[in-house]
């Protein structure tokens, strides 16, 4: 399979990450009143991820039933339409924008729920087992680039033309990727599937071959969210300025992006095993938050780099393990369900650390998270029904 046919899938991964963070990071500073209320801002931030948690398994199952390519292209087209709603219907200024903004973000989240698991399923279906680690490493690299550049590029667009301009850029990006995918990605027909009961699905999702890599992915995503959200808080408490704290977050994102392709290639070359790789990545994340509990700029930067390296190991290995352990006819359902696990980690990690920080201290929150990540590493390192 030509690698050129995978590039639109990497672009789709970039699009969902850029759509999530590019707008989310600028809702509170857009200056048009639409995201001014803190309650409304919280709702706007929750809508995108909430839609993904609810809808990704359903769209993953649909991808298995009709084939992942139409779900990918259809989801991207829906993203264009959802973004266009705000561009066309919203007023230039003021609170009347809020209703259209809520509708647009909900629509974007629903659309991403379709094309994100479809893209993951296509990466798995279009690559051989010997090349799957590299493919998922590249997919994760471009998603990380979207998460990293989203706030910066989104902020530049908002500064130049307002929030509507950012939605217009999102619509144009999704339209370009949809056309690219329709022209380049080959049709992958649905495979015959045995009838699956609710009990069958529950047993499959509780199987160690699914549960262990998804637990690792959820824990890694929790580490990412806590690192991005709370490391700047630690920096400010140490008297560091916004440039230094922002640089620390950039170090985390850059390390995660750079390590993912390397980890995928190492897995394909059998230089690392998935069990040891996932456990090592989780232990690196645990060590990162133990470092974050130490005051000072050096521990902060070391924590960011260590967390980024751990996340870069976990993400491609987790998805490659899932793809290898999943029947091809259930690939969409598995990828959709795995993405839900990541979304839970994305929300649960910051909530846990924030709650502990409020009750005790941020240091206590970091140390608790480090302990949980170490426990997840021990769970991942257990021998079971997945490749050693």
LOVEXMAR-891931 format. One record per residue (C-alpha): residue number from 1; x, y, z. Coordinates in steps of 0.001 Angstrom, whole numbers, padded with zeros to 6 digits. Layout:
REM residues N
{pt NUM,{X,Y,Z}}
...
//
This chain:
REM residues 388
{pt 1,{000000,000000,000000}}
{pt 2,{001418,003369,-001081}}
{pt 3,{002131,005679,001832}}
{pt 4,{000645,008533,-000245}}
{pt 5,{-002808,007080,000414}}
{pt 6,{-002283,007520,004148}}
{pt 7,{-001534,011246,003987}}
{pt 8,{-005198,012341,003846}}
{pt 9,{-005771,010262,006997}}
{pt 10,{-002922,012076,008750}}
{pt 11,{-004495,015345,007580}}
{pt 12,{-007823,014250,009073}}
{pt 13,{-006064,013616,012387}}
{pt 14,{-004564,017105,012222}}
{pt 15,{-008004,018549,011445}}
{pt 16,{-009757,017064,014469}}
{pt 17,{-006920,018160,016793}}
{pt 18,{-006746,021650,015285}}
{pt 19,{-010536,021924,015457}}
{pt 20,{-010567,020935,019115}}
{pt 21,{-007762,023155,020416}}
{pt 22,{-007704,025967,017854}}
{pt 23,{-011175,027160,018770}}
{pt 24,{-011208,026054,022419}}
{pt 25,{-008101,028078,023263}}
{pt 26,{-009601,031250,021760}}
{pt 27,{-013224,031153,022893}}
{pt 28,{-012557,033194,025995}}
{pt 29,{-010461,035841,024255}}
{pt 30,{-012283,036300,020946}}
{pt 31,{-013795,039567,022097}}
{pt 32,{-017219,039138,020449}}
{pt 33,{-019130,038319,023645}}
{pt 34,{-020088,034833,022499}}
{pt 35,{-017881,033071,025016}}
{pt 36,{-017804,035763,027661}}
{pt 37,{-019782,033988,030409}}
{pt 38,{-017662,031453,032278}}
{pt 39,{-020622,029069,032434}}
{pt 40,{-021192,029438,028722}}
{pt 41,{-017477,029013,028079}}
{pt 42,{-017463,025777,030070}}
{pt 43,{-020431,024505,028066}}
{pt 44,{-018751,025396,024789}}
{pt 45,{-015597,023559,025821}}
{pt 46,{-017569,020494,026923}}
{pt 47,{-019766,020230,023821}}
{pt 48,{-017021,019128,021443}}
{pt 49,{-015571,016440,023720}}
{pt 50,{-019003,015441,025005}}
{pt 51,{-020242,014730,021499}}
{pt 52,{-017155,012625,020858}}
{pt 53,{-017620,010524,024004}}
{pt 54,{-021231,009748,023109}}
{pt 55,{-020958,009290,019342}}
{pt 56,{-017550,007797,018536}}
{pt 57,{-018509,004162,019290}}
{pt 58,{-021669,004539,017178}}
{pt 59,{-019792,005974,014200}}
{pt 60,{-017059,003363,014618}}
{pt 61,{-019694,000645,014352}}
{pt 62,{-021173,002398,011316}}
{pt 63,{-017732,002392,009690}}
{pt 64,{-017605,-001395,010120}}
{pt 65,{-021065,-001720,008586}}
{pt 66,{-020725,000506,005496}}
{pt 67,{-016947,000843,005220}}
{pt 68,{-014748,003499,006844}}
{pt 69,{-014164,005647,003741}}
{pt 70,{-017715,007047,003401}}
{pt 71,{-017830,007730,007151}}
{pt 72,{-014496,009579,006881}}
{pt 73,{-015569,011740,003945}}
{pt 74,{-019086,012249,005306}}
{pt 75,{-017730,013326,008685}}
{pt 76,{-015395,015846,007071}}
{pt 77,{-018242,017262,004976}}
{pt 78,{-020369,017535,008127}}
{pt 79,{-017490,019398,009789}}
{pt 80,{-017503,021865,006883}}
{pt 81,{-021249,022412,007274}}
{pt 82,{-021075,022783,011068}}
{pt 83,{-018270,025339,010776}}
{pt 84,{-020135,027162,008012}}
{pt 85,{-023195,027535,010230}}
{pt 86,{-021349,029989,012447}}
{pt 87,{-019670,031771,009540}}
{pt 88,{-022923,032392,007678}}
{pt 89,{-025551,032726,010410}}
{pt 90,{-023807,034452,013312}}
{pt 91,{-023791,038195,013709}}
{pt 92,{-020460,039995,013746}}
{pt 93,{-020679,040973,017442}}
{pt 94,{-022568,040374,020654}}
{pt 95,{-024436,037746,022608}}
{pt 96,{-026731,036669,019735}}
{pt 97,{-023681,034751,018451}}
{pt 98,{-023811,032384,021415}}
{pt 99,{-026630,030192,020143}}
{pt 100,{-025008,029683,016766}}
{pt 101,{-021677,029061,018463}}
{pt 102,{-023185,026328,020641}}
{pt 103,{-024790,024717,017575}}
{pt 104,{-021566,024934,015569}}
{pt 105,{-019390,023398,018298}}
{pt 106,{-021862,020588,018867}}
{pt 107,{-021933,019934,015127}}
{pt 108,{-018158,019989,014889}}
{pt 109,{-017858,017513,017758}}
{pt 110,{-020416,015181,016162}}
{pt 111,{-018615,015386,012818}}
{pt 112,{-015227,014684,014417}}
{pt 113,{-016841,011682,016123}}
{pt 114,{-017401,010268,012647}}
{pt 115,{-014187,010965,010780}}
{pt 116,{-011723,010445,013665}}
{pt 117,{-012395,006720,014343}}
{pt 118,{-012901,006148,010608}}
{pt 119,{-009422,007575,009961}}
{pt 120,{-007898,005345,012661}}
{pt 121,{-009672,002301,011232}}
{pt 122,{-008397,003122,007737}}
{pt 123,{-004820,003490,009008}}
{pt 124,{-005149,-000013,010457}}
{pt 125,{-006897,-001550,007431}}
{pt 126,{-004568,-000020,004836}}
{pt 127,{-001293,-001047,006487}}
{pt 128,{000252,-004426,007086}}
{pt 129,{001002,-005550,010610}}
{pt 130,{004717,-005053,009992}}
{pt 131,{004191,-001351,009127}}
{pt 132,{001375,-000509,011532}}
{pt 133,{003529,000977,014286}}
{pt 134,{005096,003490,011908}}
{pt 135,{001697,004366,010436}}
{pt 136,{000127,005049,013826}}
{pt 137,{003251,006906,014913}}
{pt 138,{002892,009241,011937}}
{pt 139,{-000844,009613,012554}}
{pt 140,{-000171,010551,016174}}
{pt 141,{002596,012948,015096}}
{pt 142,{000241,015003,012932}}
{pt 143,{-002480,014997,015582}}
{pt 144,{000095,016304,018048}}
{pt 145,{001045,019037,015585}}
{pt 146,{-002637,020006,015410}}
{pt 147,{-002904,020155,019191}}
{pt 148,{000323,022179,019412}}
{pt 149,{-000277,024677,016611}}
{pt 150,{-004035,025006,017112}}
{pt 151,{-003933,027631,019874}}
{pt 152,{-001203,029662,018150}}
{pt 153,{-002615,029590,014617}}
{pt 154,{-006153,030005,015927}}
{pt 155,{-005092,033000,017973}}
{pt 156,{-003448,034602,014948}}
{pt 157,{-006589,034138,012836}}
{pt 158,{-008828,035492,015608}}
{pt 159,{-006562,038502,016064}}
{pt 160,{-006703,039220,012349}}
{pt 161,{-010390,038630,011629}}
{pt 162,{-012338,037450,014672}}
{pt 163,{-013874,034135,015649}}
{pt 164,{-015919,033853,012456}}
{pt 165,{-012711,033919,010445}}
{pt 166,{-011375,030993,012470}}
{pt 167,{-014512,028973,011740}}
{pt 168,{-014091,029850,008055}}
{pt 169,{-010509,028547,008142}}
{pt 170,{-011758,025343,009824}}
{pt 171,{-014378,024884,007103}}
{pt 172,{-011831,025420,004332}}
{pt 173,{-009362,022997,005924}}
{pt 174,{-011983,020261,006358}}
{pt 175,{-013239,020791,002786}}
{pt 176,{-009717,020418,001385}}
{pt 177,{-009087,017246,003402}}
{pt 178,{-012486,015807,002377}}
{pt 179,{-011686,016329,-001318}}
{pt 180,{-008194,014905,-000857}}
{pt 181,{-009553,011823,000916}}
{pt 182,{-012296,011278,-001675}}
{pt 183,{-009731,011364,-004487}}
{pt 184,{-006885,009463,-002829}}
{pt 185,{-008078,007054,-000137}}
{pt 186,{-009113,003718,-001663}}
{pt 187,{-012453,002135,-000937}}
{pt 188,{-012167,-000411,001871}}
{pt 189,{-015261,-002628,001723}}
{pt 190,{-017000,-003765,004887}}
{pt 191,{-016161,-007320,005863}}
{pt 192,{-018676,-010028,006755}}
{pt 193,{-019432,-009929,010460}}
{pt 194,{-020936,-012476,012778}}
{pt 195,{-023964,-011272,014733}}
{pt 196,{-022862,-009595,017970}}
{pt 197,{-025009,-009392,021077}}
{pt 198,{-024620,-006817,023837}}
{pt 199,{-023040,-009546,025963}}
{pt 200,{-020527,-010335,023200}}
{pt 201,{-019586,-006664,022979}}
{pt 202,{-019207,-006385,026767}}
{pt 203,{-016950,-009460,026878}}
{pt 204,{-014798,-008111,024039}}
{pt 205,{-014399,-004705,025682}}
{pt 206,{-013510,-006361,029008}}
{pt 207,{-010871,-008585,027386}}
{pt 208,{-007278,-007727,028389}}
{pt 209,{-006415,-007403,024693}}
{pt 210,{-008652,-004332,024624}}
{pt 211,{-008694,-003127,028198}}
{pt 212,{-004946,-002893,028830}}
{pt 213,{-003962,-000783,025815}}
{pt 214,{-007041,001423,026258}}
{pt 215,{-006173,001938,029934}}
{pt 216,{-002674,002941,028862}}
{pt 217,{-004063,005334,026219}}
{pt 218,{-006461,006885,028732}}
{pt 219,{-003677,007308,031293}}
{pt 220,{-001361,008845,028709}}
{pt 221,{-004058,011295,027610}}
{pt 222,{-004689,012220,031252}}
{pt 223,{-000970,012952,031625}}
{pt 224,{-001061,015126,028511}}
{pt 225,{-004078,017121,029689}}
{pt 226,{-002694,017640,033179}}
{pt 227,{000688,018630,031789}}
{pt 228,{-000755,021187,029390}}
{pt 229,{-003163,022580,031967}}
{pt 230,{-001240,022503,035246}}
{pt 231,{002468,022784,034476}}
{pt 232,{001998,026487,033620}}
{pt 233,{000306,026907,037021}}
{pt 234,{003368,025425,038724}}
{pt 235,{005600,027728,036719}}
{pt 236,{003661,030792,037754}}
{pt 237,{003815,029693,041399}}
{pt 238,{007605,029544,041044}}
{pt 239,{007634,033104,039741}}
{pt 240,{008157,032193,036086}}
{pt 241,{006677,034334,033334}}
{pt 242,{004217,033274,030623}}
{pt 243,{006963,032842,028034}}
{pt 244,{008819,030304,030176}}
{pt 245,{005682,028396,031157}}
{pt 246,{004488,028411,027550}}
{pt 247,{007867,027073,026464}}
{pt 248,{007531,024211,028950}}
{pt 249,{004205,023170,027402}}
{pt 250,{005766,023446,023952}}
{pt 251,{008572,021132,025078}}
{pt 252,{005986,018568,026190}}
{pt 253,{004095,018730,022889}}
{pt 254,{007260,018687,020790}}
{pt 255,{008683,015650,022590}}
{pt 256,{005390,013781,022230}}
{pt 257,{005243,014580,018521}}
{pt 258,{008855,013619,017813}}
{pt 259,{008869,010370,019804}}
{pt 260,{005718,008898,018242}}
{pt 261,{007144,008074,014778}}
{pt 262,{010344,006747,016371}}
{pt 263,{008355,004498,018709}}
{pt 264,{006258,003212,015826}}
{pt 265,{009322,002354,013751}}
{pt 266,{010946,000636,016732}}
{pt 267,{007812,-001481,017225}}
{pt 268,{007744,-002501,013546}}
{pt 269,{011441,-003417,013707}}
{pt 270,{010757,-005416,016904}}
{pt 271,{013292,-003378,018862}}
{pt 272,{010656,-002856,021557}}
{pt 273,{007697,-004964,022629}}
{pt 274,{004260,-003415,023128}}
{pt 275,{004027,-004538,026762}}
{pt 276,{007407,-003129,027751}}
{pt 277,{006910,-000044,025624}}
{pt 278,{003560,000866,027135}}
{pt 279,{004798,000178,030673}}
{pt 280,{007907,002294,030046}}
{pt 281,{005833,005155,028665}}
{pt 282,{003551,005125,031685}}
{pt 283,{006507,005022,034088}}
{pt 284,{008027,008006,032286}}
{pt 285,{004760,009900,032770}}
{pt 286,{004730,008934,036451}}
{pt 287,{008307,010154,036838}}
{pt 288,{007370,013399,035083}}
{pt 289,{004747,014311,037655}}
{pt 290,{007022,013339,040518}}
{pt 291,{009475,015843,039004}}
{pt 292,{006695,018423,038619}}
{pt 293,{006215,018319,042394}}
{pt 294,{009724,019775,042803}}
{pt 295,{009864,023607,042596}}
{pt 296,{012043,025327,040015}}
{pt 297,{012410,025835,036299}}
{pt 298,{014752,022868,035706}}
{pt 299,{012389,020278,037236}}
{pt 300,{009510,021897,035309}}
{pt 301,{011227,021573,031930}}
{pt 302,{012461,018058,032745}}
{pt 303,{008919,017082,033747}}
{pt 304,{007542,018420,030465}}
{pt 305,{010144,016593,028358}}
{pt 306,{009740,013336,030292}}
{pt 307,{005953,013429,030056}}
{pt 308,{006169,014159,026331}}
{pt 309,{008486,011193,025770}}
{pt 310,{006168,008898,027735}}
{pt 311,{003081,010048,025842}}
{pt 312,{004980,009607,022581}}
{pt 313,{005620,005976,023469}}
{pt 314,{002114,005197,024677}}
{pt 315,{000047,006552,021796}}
{pt 316,{001352,004677,018723}}
{pt 317,{002017,001467,020665}}
{pt 318,{-001456,001474,022202}}
{pt 319,{-003219,001892,018881}}
{pt 320,{-000949,-000599,017120}}
{pt 321,{-001675,-003208,019806}}
{pt 322,{-005408,-002590,019486}}
{pt 323,{-005272,-002903,015701}}
{pt 324,{-003298,-006145,015918}}
{pt 325,{-005713,-007690,018425}}
{pt 326,{-008923,-006648,016633}}
{pt 327,{-010681,-008584,013858}}
{pt 328,{-010660,-006366,010726}}
{pt 329,{-014458,-006419,010545}}
{pt 330,{-014653,-004810,014020}}
{pt 331,{-011856,-002251,013538}}
{pt 332,{-014119,000817,013486}}
{pt 333,{-015982,-000190,016623}}
{pt 334,{-012732,-000865,018473}}
{pt 335,{-011141,002443,017444}}
{pt 336,{-014277,004365,018368}}
{pt 337,{-014445,002722,021791}}
{pt 338,{-010728,003298,022368}}
{pt 339,{-011171,006993,021564}}
{pt 340,{-013825,007172,024294}}
{pt 341,{-011240,005855,026751}}
{pt 342,{-008892,008636,025714}}
{pt 343,{-011620,011260,026105}}
{pt 344,{-012321,009991,029639}}
{pt 345,{-008630,010349,030466}}
{pt 346,{-008599,013787,028863}}
{pt 347,{-011375,014976,031170}}
{pt 348,{-010685,012822,034228}}
{pt 349,{-007013,013656,034718}}
{pt 350,{-007447,017431,035085}}
{pt 351,{-010590,016958,037201}}
{pt 352,{-008746,014656,039607}}
{pt 353,{-005660,016829,039938}}
{pt 354,{-007762,019977,040215}}
{pt 355,{-009913,018495,042962}}
{pt 356,{-006905,017297,044973}}
{pt 357,{-005149,020625,044446}}
{pt 358,{-008192,022451,045782}}
{pt 359,{-008500,020200,048835}}
{pt 360,{-004777,019810,049588}}
{pt 361,{-002178,021190,047181}}
{pt 362,{-001111,020946,043554}}
{pt 363,{001925,018943,044656}}
{pt 364,{-000421,016380,046230}}
{pt 365,{-002373,016205,042982}}
{pt 366,{000802,015566,040988}}
{pt 367,{001948,012837,043368}}
{pt 368,{-001435,011109,043299}}
{pt 369,{-001420,011151,039503}}
{pt 370,{002147,009798,039506}}
{pt 371,{001029,006906,041713}}
{pt 372,{-001928,006123,039459}}
{pt 373,{000285,006197,036363}}
{pt 374,{002728,003813,038045}}
{pt 375,{-000205,001519,038837}}
{pt 376,{-001317,001664,035190}}
{pt 377,{002238,000715,034183}}
{pt 378,{002101,-002343,036466}}
{pt 379,{-001243,-003313,034928}}
{pt 380,{000112,-002894,031387}}
{pt 381,{003173,-005012,032213}}
{pt 382,{001109,-008026,033243}}
{pt 383,{001312,-010914,030851}}
{pt 384,{-001986,-011684,029253}}
{pt 385,{-003900,-012209,026035}}
{pt 386,{-002012,-009710,023930}}
{pt 387,{001366,-009684,022226}}
{pt 388,{004504,-009685,024338}}
//
